[in-house]
Amino acid sequence: MTHSDHPTPLEARASGPLTGKARVPGDKSISHRALILGALSVGETRISGLLEGEDVLNTAKSMRAMGATVERTGDFAWLLRGVGVAGFAQPANALDFGNSGTGCRLVMGAVAGCPITAVFDGDASLRTRPMRRVLDPLELMGAKVSGSETGGRLPLTLHGALDPVPILYRTPVASAQIKSAVLLAGLAAPGVTTVIEQEASRDHTELMLKHFGAEITCEPEGRHGRRIALAGQPELHGANVVVPADPSSAAFPIVAALVVEGSDIVLPDVMTNPLRTGLLTTLRDMGASIEETEVRGDAGEPMAQLRVRASKLRGVEVPPERAPSMIDEYLVLAVAASFAEGTTIMRGLQELRVKESDRLEATAAMLRVNGVKVEISGDDLIVEGRGHVPGGGLVATHMDHRIAMSALVMGLAADQPVTVDDTAFIATSFPDFIPMMRSLGAEFS
């Protein structure tokens, strides 16, 4: 299956300058974690700015299904009353995560430390994605898996540990999802659970655990890695969380403003956590005009207002160690590279092969069908920028929201319109993407 049951194609064509101010949705990573940790806490948690896309709403439903009180109190405002660490009740029905790998894998970690059994499922796309990399450490901690397909694929049944065991685990790849699942399971284990990363991945879980009252330390490990140690069986307390705007969502209007001549836009409250700003670093290396003002923070997460103006971009080489800080943004970076002058080489993109689609192949196909010269060499993506993109292609989105949005951004500055075969899955992460982009001047039909 490569599209939704009721596909909604859309065409993007060359626009006038994009102008104005728009707030992109709340960060998806923070939204998932705020719901899960609020549900595992004692007392009330109030969340403002929550991303209300399908992925996050499915996590909210799973928390409610396991006994937490989860209420929407206003636009992007939510109230939770938690059940405490290891306090989840056994859900009556399967937990359906739709298209969300993050929600599914993090909740697996939270469930693994509870003496309950839960069935995990998702849509056709999520059922193809490997879960074994998360299940392996959870089984070391005492959880058991049954009913899964080869590679631990959904649907599967997870039997939480009766007596969770703290472990020291070295992640095989830089993955915030693996690390977070182990730490969430470790909440219920006596003693100290330790995760060692060779390459530092996003630290949202560590920051938010501390915000909710956990005892957790992070120290350098080797040249680029970290050692994270969590003291088990804390009593987490409810906390207020202001969710910053999602830098992965902001990537699309940012690149659009850079490549559409004469554009000048403002995006408030965008998260600027250093482990999420690889795209901003790379775009600035390419010559992008991106200014930060009104810097502030909440729950350990920094945020700033970004002003983005159209810029002449040049090709650069992106080192592999930057990948963890921008893994979701390579698709739209490839679009920026297509409009740049010169060659852009993006190294070490193996993680793109196990996302909602094989994003490495899908990104190359998106560029080729629109007249851009592109090559995949091992796990590297090489884009030959010529300062403009011919366009005129029909892009297969493979049920992947980021491919759809990246292709639409490309069409706003291409010589000929760009069409995507299905925009239905944009709702999983950025429900208002199309109206928001139109409010800035984007031409979609």
TINUFI-372595 format. One record per residue: x, z, y of N, C-alpha, C, O, CB in turn; residue in three letters. Coordinates in steps of 0.2 Angstrom, whole numbers, plus 5000, padded with zeros to 4 digits. Glycine has a CB too. Layout:
REM TINUFI-372595
XZYXZYXZYXZYXZYAla ...
***
This chain:
REM TINUFI-372595
500450004994500050005000500450005006500950045007499550065000Met 500349955011500849955017500449955023500749945028501249885016Thr 499749965023499349975029498750015027498650035022499149905032His 498450045033497850085032497250045029497249985029497650125038Ser 496750085027496150055024495850005030495549955028495650105022Asp 495850025036495549985042496149975047496150015052494950025045His 496549925046497149915050496849895057496349865058497549865047Pro 497249925062497049905069497749875072498149905075496849965073Thr 497749805072498349775075498349775083497749785086498349695073Pro 498849765086498949765093499549725095500049715092499049845096Leu 499449695101499949655104500149685111499849705115499649585106Glu 500849685111501149705118501449645121501849605118501649765116Ala 501349645127501649585131502049605137501949665140501149535133Arg 502449565140502849585146502449615151501949585153503249515149Ala 502649675154502249705159502649705166503249695166502149785157Ser 502249725171502649745177502949805177502949835171502149745183Gly 503249835182503649895181503149955179502649955181503949915188Pro 503449995175503150055173503250105178503850125180503350075165Leu 502750145180502850195186502350245184501850245181502750155193Thr 502550305187502050365187502350425183502950425181501450345184Gly 501950475182502150535179501650545173501050535173502150595184Lys 501950565167501550575161501850625157502450625156501350505157Ala 501450665154501650715149501550695142501050685140501350785150Arg 502150685138502050665131501850725127501850785130502750645128Val 501650715121501350775117501850825116502450815116501050745111Pro 501550885114501950945112502450925106502250885102501551005110Gly 503050955106503450945100503150955094502951005092504150985101Asp 503250905089502950915082503350965078503051005075502950845079Lys 504050965079504351015075504251085077504151135073505151005076Ser 504151105084503951165086503251185084503151245082504051175094Ile 502851135085502151145083502051175076501651215074501651085084Ser 502351135071502251155064502551225063502251265060502751105059His 503151245066503451305065503051365068503051415065504151305067Arg 502751345074502351405077501751425073501551475072502151375084Ala 501451375070500851385066501051425059500751475058500551315064Leu 501651405056501851435050502051505051501851555048502351395047Ile 502451515056502751585058502151625061502151685059503351585062Leu 501751605064501151635067500751665061500451715061500751595071Gly 500651625056500251635050500651695046500251725042500151575046Ala 501251695046501651745042501851805046502151845043502351705040Leu 501551815052501651875056501051915056500551905053501751845063Ser 501251975058500652035059500452035066500952035071500952105057Val 499852025068499552025074499451955077499351905073500052055079Gly 499351945083499051885086499651845089500151865092498551895092Glu 499551775088500051725090499651675095499151645092500451685085Thr 499851665101499451615105499951565106500551575108499251655112Arg 499751505105500151445106499851395111499251385111500251405099Ile 500251375116499951325121500451265121501051265119500051355128Ser 500051205122500451145122500551115115500951075114501151155125Gly 500151145110500251125103500051045102499551025105499751165098Leu 500451015098500350945097499750935092499650965087500950905093Leu 499150905095498550905091498550835087497950805087497950915095Glu 499050815084499050755080498850775073498850835071499750715080Gly 498750725069498550735062499050775058498850815054498350665058Glu 499650765059500150795055500150875056500050915051500850775057Asp 500050895062500050965064499450995062499351055060500250975072Val 498850955063498250985061498150995054497851045052497650935064Leu 498450955050498550975043498851035041498651075036498850915039Asn 499451045045499751115044499351175046499251225042500451115048Thr 498951165051498451215053497951225048497751285046498151195060Ala 497651175045497151185040497451215034497151255030496951115037Lys 498151205032498451235026498551315028498451355023499151205024Ser 498651335034498751405035498051435035498051495032499051415042Met 497551405037496851435036496651435029496351485027496351385040Arg 496851385025496651385018496951445014496751465009496851325015Ala 497551475017497951525014497851595017498251645016498651515013Met 497251605021497051665023497151685031496951735033497351715019Gly 497551645034497751655041497051635045496751585044498351625044Ala 496951675051496451655056496751605060497251615064496151715059Thr 496551545061496751485065496251465069495751425066497151435061Val 496251475076495651445080495951405086496451425089495251505083Glu 495551355088495751315094495351345099494751355099495551245093Arg 495651375105495351405110495251365116494951385121495751465112Thr 495551305116495551255122495951195121496251195115495751295129Gly 496051155126496451095125497251115123497551145128496451055131Asp 497451105118498151115115498251185115498851205115498651085120Phe 497751235115497851305115497551335108496951315107497551335121Ala 497951375105497751395098497951475098498351495100498051355093Trp 497551505094497551575092497651585085497251555081497051615095Leu 498151625082498251645075498251715074498551755079498851605072Leu 497951735069498051805067498351805060498051775055497351855067Arg 498951825059499351815053499251865047498851915048500051815054Gly 499451845041499351885035500051925034500051965029499151835029Val 500551915037501151945036501651915031501351865027501052015033Gly 502251925031502751895026502451905019502251955017503451925027Val 502451845015502251845008501551865007501351885002502651895004Ala 501151855012500451875012499951825011499351835011500251915018Gly 500151765010499651705009499251715003499451744998500051645008Phe 498651705004498151704998498151634995498351584998497451715000Ala 497951634988497951574984497451524987496851544987497851584977Gln 497551464989497051414992496651394986496851384981497451354995Pro 495951384988495451364983495551284981495351264976494751374986Ala 495851244986495851174985496651154986497051194989495351134989Asn 496751094985497451064986497551064994497151054998497450994983Ala 498151074995498351075002498550995004499050975001498951125004Leu 498250965008498350895009498650885016498450905021497650855010Asp 499350865016499750855022499650785025500050765029500450875020Phe 499250745022499150675025499850635025500150625020498950675032Gly 500150625031500750585031501350625033501850595034500650535037Asn 501250695033501750735036502250765031502150815027501450795040Ser 502850735031503450765026503650835029503750875025503950715026Gly 503650835036503950905039503450955037503651015034503950895046Thr 502750955038502351005037502351025029502351075027501650985039Gly 502350975025502350985018502951025015502851075012502250915014Cys 503551005017504151035015504251105018504451145014504750995017Arg 504051115024504051185027503551225024503751285022503951185034Leu 502951205022502451245019502651265012502551315009501751215020Val 503051215009503251225002503751295002503651334998503651164999Met 504151295007504651355008504251415009504351465006505051345014Gly 503751415013503351475015502951495008502851555007502851465020Ala 502651445005502351464999502751494993502551534989501951404996Val 503351464993503851484987503951554987504151584982504451444988Ala 503951594993504051664993503451704992503551764992504351684999Gly 502851674990502251714989502051704982502151654979501651684994Cys 501751764979501551754972500851724971500351744968501451834969Pro 500851654973500251614973500451554970501051534969499851614980Ile 499951514968500051444966499651394971499051404972499751434958Thr 499951344973499651294977499851224975500351204973499851304985Ala 499351184976499351104974499551074981499151084986498751074971Val 500051034981500250994987500150924986500350894981501051004989Phe 499850894991499650824991499750794998499750825003498950814988Asp 499650724998499650685004499450615003499150604998500350685007Gly 499550575009499250505008499750465004500250485001499150475015Asp 499550405004499950354999500650355001501050344997499650284999Ala 500750355008501450355010501850415008502450415006501450345018Ser 501550475009501950535008502050545000502550574998501450595010Leu 501550514996501650524989502250484987502550494981501050494986Arg 502550434991503150404989503750434991504350414989503150334992Thr 503750494995504350524997504650574993504250614990504150555004Arg 505250584992505550624987505550694990505650714996506250614986Pro 505350744986505250814987505850854984505850914985504550844986Met 506150824979506650864975507150904979507350954977506950814970Arg 507450874984507950904988507750974991508151014992508150854994Arg 507050984992506851044994506651084988506751144989506151034999Val 506351054983506151094977506751134974506651184971505751054973Leu 507351094973507951124970508151194972508151234968508551074971Asp 508251204979508351274981507851324980507951384979508651274988Pro 507151294981506651344980506551364973506351424971505951304982Leu 506751324968506751344961507351394960507251444956506851284956Glu 507851384963508451434962508151504965508451554963509051414966Leu 507751504969507451574972506851604968506651654970507251554979Met 506651564963506151594958505551554958505051574954506051664960Gly 505451504962504851464962504851414956505351404954504751424969Ala 504251394954504251344948503751284951503351294954503951374942Lys 503951224948503551164950503251134943503651134938504051114953Val 502651114944502351084938501951024941501751024946501951124934Ser 501750974936501350924938501550874942501150834945500750954941Gly 502250864944502450824948502750754945502850754939503050854953Ser 502750704949502950644946503750644947504050694949502750574950Glu 504050584944504850584945505050594952504750564956505050514942Thr 505550634952505850654959505550704963505650714969505950584963Gly 505050734959504650794963504150764968504050794973505150834966Gly 503950704966503450674971502750704971502550734965503450594970Arg 502350694976501650724976501250684972501350624971501450724983Leu 500650704970500450774970500850824965501050804960499750784969Pro 500950884967501350934963501051004964500751014969502050934964Leu 501151044959500951114959501551154960502051154956500551134953Thr 501551204965502051244966501851314965501351344968502351244974Leu 502251354960502051424958502551464962503151464960502151434951His 502351504967502751544971503051594967502851614961502351574977Gly 503651624969504051674965503751744965503451764971504751674968Ala 503651774959503451844959503951894962503751934966503251864952Leu 504551874961505051914964505651874967506151854964505451964959Asp 505551844973505951794976506751824976506851884977505751774983Pro 507151774975507851794975508251764981508151704982508251774968Val 508651804984509051774990509551734987509851754982509251834995Pro 509751684990510251634988510751624994510551624999509951574985Ile 511351594992511751564996511751484994511951464989512551584996Leu 511551444999511451374997511751335002511651335008510651364997Tyr 512151285000512451235004512051165003511951144998513151215001Arg 511751145009511351085009511751025008512251015010511051085016Thr 511450985003511850925001511850875007512350835007511550884995Pro 511450875012511450825018511150875024510850925023510950765017Val 511350845030511050885036510350875036510050815038511450855042Ala 509950925035509250915035508950985037508951035033508950905027Ser 508550985043508251045045507651065040507451115040507951025052Ala 507351015037506851025032507051065026506751115024506450965030Gln 507651045023507851085018508051155020507851205017508551055015Ile 508451165025508651225028508051275029508051325028509051215034Lys 507551245033506951285035506551305029506351365029506551235039Ser 506551265024506151285018506451345014506151385012506051225013Ala 507151345014507551395011507451455015507351515012508251375010Val 507451455022507451515026506751545026506651605025507651495033Leu 506251495025505551525025505351555018505051615018505051465026Leu 505651535013505651565007506051635007505751685004505851525001Ala 506551635010507051695011506651745014506951805013507651675014Gly 506151735018505851795022505551845017505551905018505251765026Leu 505351815011505051865006505551895001505351934997504551825002Ala 506151875001506651894997507051954999507251955005507151844995Ala 507252004995507652064997508352044999508551994995507652124992Pro 508652075003509352055004509451995009508951985013509752034998Gly 510051955009510151905014510151835011510451825006510851925017Val 509751795013509751725011510251685016510151695022509051695011Thr 510651645014511151615018511151535016511151515011511851635016Thr 511151495022511151425021511751405025511951425031510551395024Val 512151355021512751335024512651255025512551225020513451345020Ile 512851235031512751155033513451135035513751165038512251145038Glu 513551075032514251035034514151005041514551005045514450985029Gln 513550985042513350955048512750995051512250995048513250875048Glu 512851015057512251055060511651015061511650965064512451085067Ala 511051035058510451005059510051045064510251095067510051005052Ser 509451015066509051055071508951125070508851145064508351015071Arg 508951165075508951235074508351275076508351335078509551275078Asp 507751235076507151265079506851315074506651365077506651205079His 506951315068506751365064507151435065506851485065506851355056Thr 507851425066508151485067507951525074507851585074508951475068Glu 507851475079507651505086506951535085506851585088507651445091Leu 506551505082505851535082505851595077505451635079505351475079Met 506151595072506251655068506451715072506151775071506651645062Leu 506951705076507151755080506651775085506551835087507851735084Lys 506251725088505751745093505151785090504851825093505451675095His 505051775083504551815080504751875077504451915073504251775074Phe 505451895078505651965076506151965070506252015068505152005075Gly 506351905067506751905061507451925063507651915069506751845057Ala 507851955059508551965060508951905057508951895051508752035057Glu 509251865061509551805059510151785063510151795069509051745059Ile 510751765060511351755063511551685061511451655056511851805061Thr 511851645066512151585065512851575068513051595073511751525069Cys 513351555063514051555065514251485063514051455059514451605061Glu 514851465067515151395065515451395058515651455056515651385070Pro 515351345055515651335048516051265048515651215048515051335043Glu 516651265047517051205048517051175054516851205059516751155042Gly 517051105054517151065061516451055064516451065070517451005059Arg 515951035060515351025063514751065060514151055062515150955062His 514851115055514351145052514151215054514451235059514551145045Gly 513751245051513551315053513351355046513151325041512851315058Arg 513351415047513151465042512651505045512751545050513751515039Arg 512051505042511451535044511251595039511151575033510851495045Ile 511251655041511051715037510451745039510351765045511651765037Ala 509951755035509351785036509251845032509251845026508751735035Leu 509051905036508951965032508151965030507751955034509052025037Ala 508051975023507451965021506952025022507152075024507451955013Gly 506252005021505752055021505652095028505552155028505852105016Gln 505752055033505552085040504852085041504452055037505952035045Pro 504652125046503952125048503952085054504052105060503652195049Glu 503752015053503651975059503051995063502552015061503651905057Leu 503151995070502652015075502351945078502751895079502852065080His 501751945079501451895083501851875090502051925093500651905084Gly 501851815092502151805098501851745102501551705098502951785097Ala 501951735108501651685112502251625112502851635112501551705119Asn 501951565111502451505111502151455115501551435115502451485103Val 502551435120502451375124502851315121503451315121502651385132Val 502451265119502751205115502951155120502551135124502251175110Val 503651145120503851095125503651025123503451015117504651095126Pro 503750975128503550905126504050875121504650895121503550865132Ala 503850835116504250815111504750765113504550705115503750785105Asp 505450775112505850725114505850665110506050605112506550755114Pro 505650665103505550605099504950565101505050505101505450625092Ser 504450595104503950555107504150525114503950475116503250595108Ser 504450565118504750545124505150485124505250445128505050605128Ala 505450475118505950425117505650355118505950305121506250425110Ala 504950345117504650285118504550265125504750205127503950285114Phe 504250305129504150285136504850285140504950245144503750335140Pro 505350325137506050325140506350255139506550225144506450375137Ile 506350225133506650165132506250105135506550065138506650155124Val 505550115135505150065139505350065146505450005149504450085138Ala 505450115149505550115156506250085158506450055163505550185159Ala 506750105153507450075154507449995153507849965157507850105149Leu 507049965149507049895148506549855152506649795152506949885140Val 506049885155505549845159505849845166505849905169504849875158Val 505949795169506349785175505849825181505249815181506449715177Glu 506249865185505949895190505549955189505249985193505449845193Gly 505549985183505250045181505550105184506150105185505150045173Ser 505150155185505350225187504750275185504250275188505450225195Asp 504950315180504450355177504650425177505250445177504150335170Ile 504250475177504450545176504050575171503450565170504250585183Val 504450615166504150645160504250725161504850745160504450615154Leu 503750765162503950835163504050875156503750855151503350875167Pro 504350935157504450985151504650955144504450975139503751015150Asp 505150905145505350875138505950925136506350945139505650805140Val 505850935129506350985126507050955126507150895125506250995118Met 507550995128508250975129508751015125509351025126508450975136Thr 508451035119508851075114509451025112509350965111508451095108Asn 510051045113510651005112510650975105510950915104511351045112Pro 510351005100510250965093509750915093509550895087510151025088Leu 509350905098508850855099509050795104508550755105508150885100Arg 509550805107509650755113510150705112510450675116509950795119Thr 510250685105510750635104510550565107510950525109510750625096Gly 509850555107509650495110509850485118510050435120508950485109Leu 509750545121509850545128510650535129510850495134509650615132Leu 511050565125511750555126511950485125512350455129512150605121Thr 511650455120511850385118511550335123511950295125511550365111Thr 510950345126510750305131511150305137511250255141509950315133Leu 511350365139511750375145512450345144512750315148511950445147Arg 512750345138513350305136513250235137513650195139513550315129Asp 512650205136512450135137512350115144512250055146511850125133Met 512350165149512250155156511550175158511350155164512350085157Gly 511150215155510450225157510450275162510850325163510050255151Ala 509950265167509850315172509350365170508750345170509650275179Ser 509550425168509050475166509250545169509850565168509050485158Ile 508850565174509050625177508650685175508050675173508950615185Glu 508950745174508550805172508550855178508950865182508950845167Glu 507850875179507750925185507250985182507050975176507450895191Thr 507151035185506651085184506751115177506351115172505951055184Glu 507451135175507651155169507351225168507351265172508351155168Val 507051245162506751305160506751315153507051265149506051315163Arg 506551365150506551375143505951425141505651465144507151405141Gly 505851425134505351465131505551475123505651425120504651445132Asp 505451535121505551545113506251515111506351495106505051515109Ala 506751515116507451495114507551415115508051395114507551515108Gly 506951385117507051315118507051285125506551305129506451275114Glu 507551255127507651225134507251165135507051125130508351215136Pro 506951155141506551095143506751075150506951115154505851105142Met 506651015152506750995158506350935160506050895155507450965159Ala 506250915166505850855169506350805169506950805171505550865176Gln 506150745166506650685165506350635170505750615170506650655158Leu 506750605174506650545178507050485175507650485175506750555186Arg 506650435173506950375170506850315174506350295176506750365163Val 507450275175507350215179507650155175508150165172507650225186Arg 507350095176507650035173508350025174508650045180507249975175Ala 508750015169509450005169509749945165509449925160509750075166Ser 510349925167510649875163511049915158511449955159511149825168Lys 510849895151511249935146511749895143511749835143510649955141Leu 512249925140512849895136512849925129512649975128513449905140Arg 513149885125513149905118513749955117514249965121513349845113Gly 513550005112514050055111514050075103513750045100513850125115Val 514550115101514550135095514350205094514550255098515350125092Glu 513850225090513550285089513850325083513750295077512750285089Val 514250375084514550405078514050435073513550465075515050455081Pro 514250445067513850465062513650545063513050565061514150455055Pro 514050585066513950655067513350665072513150715072514550685069Glu 513150615075512650615080511950605077511450625080512750565086Arg 511950585071511350565067510850625067510250615068511450535061Ala 511050685065510550735064510150755071509650775070510850795062Pro 510450745076510150755083509750705085509450705091510750775088Ser 509650645082509250595084508950545078508850485079509650545089Met 508850575072508750535067508050505067507950445065508650585060Ile 507550535071506950495072506950445078506450405078506450545073Asp 507450445081507550405087507850335086507950295091507850435093Glu 508150325080508550265079508150205080508450145082508950265073Tyr 507550205078507150145078507050125085507150065087506450165075Leu 506850165090506750145097507450135100507550095105506350195101Val 508050165098508650155100508850085099509150045103509150205097Leu 508650055093508849985091508449935095508749885097508549975083Ala 507849955098507549915103507949915109508049865112506849945104Val 508149975112508649975118509249935117509449895121508850045119Ala 509549935111510149895109510049825109510449785111510449915102Ala 509349805107509249735108509249705115509349645116508549725104Ser 509049745120509049725127509749735130509849715136508449755130Phe 510149765127510849785130511249715129511149675126511149845126Ala 511849725133512349665133512849695128513149745129512649645140Glu 512949655122513549675118513249705112512649715111513949725121Gly 513749725107513549755101513449825100513849865103514049725095Thr 512949855097512849925096512849935089512549905085512149945099Thr 513349985087513450005080513150075079513450115082514149995077Ile 512650085075512450145073512650165066512450135061511650155074Met 513050215066513350235059513050295056512750335059514050245060Arg 513050295049512850345045512050365045511850415046513150405048Gly 511650305044510950315044510650315037510050295037510650255048Leu 510950345032510650355026509950385025509550375021511150385021Gln 509950435030509250475030508650435032508150455030509350535035Glu 508750375035508250335037507950305031507350275032508450285042Leu 508250305026507950265020507450305016507050285012508550255015Arg 507350375018506950415014506450445019506150505018507250475011Val 506250415025505750435029505050405027504950385021505950415037Lys 504550395032503950375031503950305027503550285023503550365037Glu 504450265029504650205025505350205025505750245027504350135030Ser 505650145022506350135022506550115029506450055031506650085017Asp 506650155034506650145041507250095043507250065048506650205045Arg 507750105039508350055040508149985039508249945043508950075036Leu 507849975033507649905032507149885037507049825039507449895025Glu 506649925038506049905042506249895049505949855053505549965042Ala 506749935052507049925059507349855059507249815064507449975061Thr 507749835054508149775054507549715054507649665057508549765048Ala 507049725050506549675049506149665056506049605058506049685044Ala 506049725059505649715066506149675071505849635075505549785069Met 506749685071507149655076507249575074507149535078507849685076Leu 507349565067507449495065506849455067506949395069507549495058Arg 506249475065505649435066505549425074505149385076505049475063Val 505849455078505849445085506449415088506549415094505649515089Asn 506849385084507449345086508049385088508449355091507149305092Gly 508149445086508749485087509149475081508949485075508549555089Val 509849465082510349465077510449535075510749575079510949425079Lys 510349555069510549625066510749615059510649575055509849665066Val 511149665058511449675051511549745048511649795052512249645051Glu 511349755042511449815039512149815035512149775030510849835034Ile 512549865036513149865032513249935029513449985033513849845037Ser 513049945023513050005020512550045023511950025022513750045021Gly 512650105026512150145030512250135037512050175041512250215028Asp 512550085040512650065047512150015049512049965045513350045048Asp 511950015055511449965058511849935064512049975068510749995060Leu 511949865064512349835069511849785072511549735069512949795066Ile 511749795079511349755083511749715088512049745092510749805086Val 511649655088511949605093511449595099511049555099512149535090Glu 511649635104511249635111511349575115511949555116511249695115Gly 510849535117511049485122510649485129510649435132510749415118Arg 510449555130510149565137509449545137509149565142510549525142Gly 509149515132508449495132508249485124508649475120508249435136His 507649495123507349485116506849425116506349425120507049555114Val 506949375112506449325112505749345110505249315114506649275107Pro 505649395106504949415104504549365100504849315097504549435110Gly 503949365100503449325097503349335090503049295086503749255097Gly 503549395087503549415080502949455078502649485083504149445078Gly 502749455072502249505069502649555065502949535060501749465065Leu 502549615067502949675064502549705059501949725060503249715069Val 502849715053502549755047502749825048503249845048502749725040Ala 502249865049502349935051502449985045502750035045501849965055Thr 502249955039502349995033502050065034502350115031503050005031His 501450075037501150145038501550195042501550255041500950165031Met 502050165046502550205049502350205057502450155060503250185048Asp 502250265059502050275066502650255071502450225076501750345068His 503250265069503750255074503950185074504150155079504350295072Arg 503850145068503950075069503450045073503649995077503950045061Ile 502850065073502250035077502450045084502449995088501650065075Ala 502650105086502750125093503350085096503450065101502850195094Met 503950085091504550045093504349975095504649945100505050055088Ser 504049945090503849875091503449855097503549805101503449845085Ala 502949905099502549895105503049905111502949865116501949945105Leu 503449945111503949955117504349885118504449865123504450015116Val 504549865112504949795112504549745116504849705120505149775105Met 503949745114503449685117503349695124503249645128502849685114Gly 503449755127503349765135503949725139503749715145503349835136Leu 504449705136505049675139505249605136505649575139505549725140Ala 504949595130505149535127504949465130504449465134504949535120Ala 505249415129505049345132504349325130503949305134505549295130Asp 504149335123503549325121503249385118503549435116503549265115Gln 502549395117502249455115502449475108502649425104501449445115Pro 502449535107502549565100501949595097501549635101503149615100Val 501749575091501149605088501349655082501849635078500749545085Thr 501049705082501049755076500449745071499949735074501249825078Val 500549745065500049735060499549795060498949785058500249725053Asp 499749855062499349915061499549975065500149995065499249935054Asp 499149995070499350055074498950115072499050165076499150035081Thr 498550115067498150175065498650235064498350295065497850165058Ala 499250225061499650285060499950315066500350375065500150265054Phe 499950285072500150315078499850385079500150435082500050275084Ile 499250395077498850455078499250515074499050575076498150455075Ala 499650505069499950565066500450605070500450665069500350535060Thr 500750575075501150605080501050605087501250645091501850585078Ser 500750545089500650535096499950505097499950445099501250485099Phe 499450545097498750515097498550475103498150425103498250565096Pro 498850495109498750465116499250415118499350395124498650515121Asp 499650395113500250345115499950285119500250265124500650325109Phe 499450255116499250185119498950205126499150165131498750155115Ile 498450245127498150255134498750285138498750265144497650305133Pro 499150325136499750355141500150295143500250295149500150405137Met 500350255138500750195141500450155145500650125150501050155134Met 499750145144499350095149499350135155499350095161498650085146Arg 499250195156499250235162499850225166499850225172499150305161Ser 500450205163501050195166501150115168501650095172501650215162Leu 500650075165500750005167500849955161500949895162501249995172Gly 500849985155501049945149500449895148499849915149501149985143Ala 500649835145500149785144500049775136500449755133500349715147Glu 499449805134499349805127498649765126498149775130499249875123Phe 498549725121497849705120497749685112497249665110497749635124Ser 
***
